[in-house]
Every structure is written in C-alpha cells, then in structure tokens.
Amino acid sequence: MAKAPVVEETQMRHAMKVAAGRPFTLTARRTSAGNTSRSCESLTQTIRKLHDQAGIECAGATASRRTFAVRLHRRGYDLRHIREVLGLATLSATKNLVEGDPVDLGRIVARVL
C-alpha cells in the first residue's frame, strides 16, 4: 500500500482548524488489516462537549456519524454518496450505519405490538 503524500495531510490540517486557528492534530494508527486509520482526539473532545451541552448522554463521534448517515439516507441519498461523504472504506460499512435507524426499528416494533 502506497503512503499518502505529506502535502495531502498538510492540506487536511489546513482545512480543519479549531477556533483558535490551530490545526487539529491527526494521529495515524495501523489497523490489524494493515490499513491506516486517522483519529483526532481534540475533535472527539469537541464533539463530546457539544453532546454534553445538548444533554445527549453516552454519545460520541460514532453516534454523530450514524445520525448523519441516517439523515442523509432518509432524504434519499444513496449509499455510495453517503460512503463518500463519511469517508468510509466500504458500502457494507455504510449500510450497517443506516440500517440501525432507530425510527425504522421503532416502526418494526410497533407493528409487532
């Protein structure tokens, strides 16, 4: 697997700046499959603060990603576009996110009851 050029990472840092003007720091990790995964702890902390301020308990970046995917899907966007927007590697990962739509799951339960 070819290593991404440094220019790309520099541009990514420029695009993602905190309010103070400093770039978010991305941490690269190798997955067990050998892929590179990037995370941003300061962005994760910001998301946690937003959830706390909104009164949403036990929520994190994954919940935000799922909510965003589900909302796009409800508006009629196809899985390929949702995958691109979220930066997911596979369509199956995207499908797993939107299939957990709590509104749809609630409808299924309501039909049974």
Backbone hydrogen bonds, N-H to C=O, Kabsch-Sander energy under -0.5 kcal/mol:
donor,donor_aa,acceptor,acceptor_aa,energy
8,E,5,P,-0.6
9,E,5,P,-1.1
10,T,6,V,-2.3
11,Q,7,V,-2.6
12,M,8,E,-2.1
13,R,9,E,-2.3
14,H,10,T,-2.0
15,A,11,Q,-2.0
16,M,12,M,-1.2
17,K,15,A,-0.7
18,V,22,R,-2.8
21,G,18,V,-2.2
24,F,16,M,-2.0
26,L,24,F,-0.6
27,T,39,S,-3.2
28,A,26,L,-0.5
29,R,37,S,-2.9
31,T,35,N,-3.0
34,G,31,T,-1.9
37,S,29,R,-3.4
37,S,35,N,-0.5
39,S,27,T,-2.2
44,T,40,C,-2.3
45,Q,41,E,-2.5
46,T,42,S,-1.7
47,I,43,L,-2.3
48,R,44,T,-2.3
49,K,45,Q,-2.3
50,L,46,T,-2.2
51,H,47,I,-2.4
52,D,48,R,-2.6
53,Q,49,K,-2.7
54,A,50,L,-1.7
55,G,51,H,-0.5
55,G,52,D,-1.1
56,I,51,H,-2.8
57,E,55,G,-0.7
59,A,56,I,-0.5
64,S,60,G,-2.0
65,R,61,A,-2.6
66,R,62,T,-2.5
67,T,63,A,-2.6
68,F,64,S,-2.6
69,A,65,R,-2.5
70,V,66,R,-2.9
71,R,67,T,-2.5
72,L,68,F,-2.2
73,H,69,A,-2.4
74,R,70,V,-2.7
75,R,71,R,-1.4
76,G,73,H,-1.7
77,Y,72,L,-2.2
82,I,78,D,-2.1
83,R,79,L,-2.7
84,E,80,R,-2.0
85,V,81,H,-2.5
86,L,82,I,-2.4
87,G,83,R,-1.2
88,L,83,R,-1.9
94,T,90,T,-1.3
95,K,91,L,-2.8
96,N,92,S,-2.2
97,L,93,A,-1.5
98,V,94,T,-2.0
99,E,95,K,-2.1
100,G,96,N,-0.6
100,G,97,L,-0.8
101,D,98,V,-1.2
105,L,101,D,-2.4
106,G,102,P,-2.3
107,R,103,V,-2.0
108,I,104,D,-2.0
109,V,105,L,-2.1
110,A,106,G,-2.5
111,R,107,R,-2.0
112,V,108,I,-1.3
113,L,109,V,-2.2
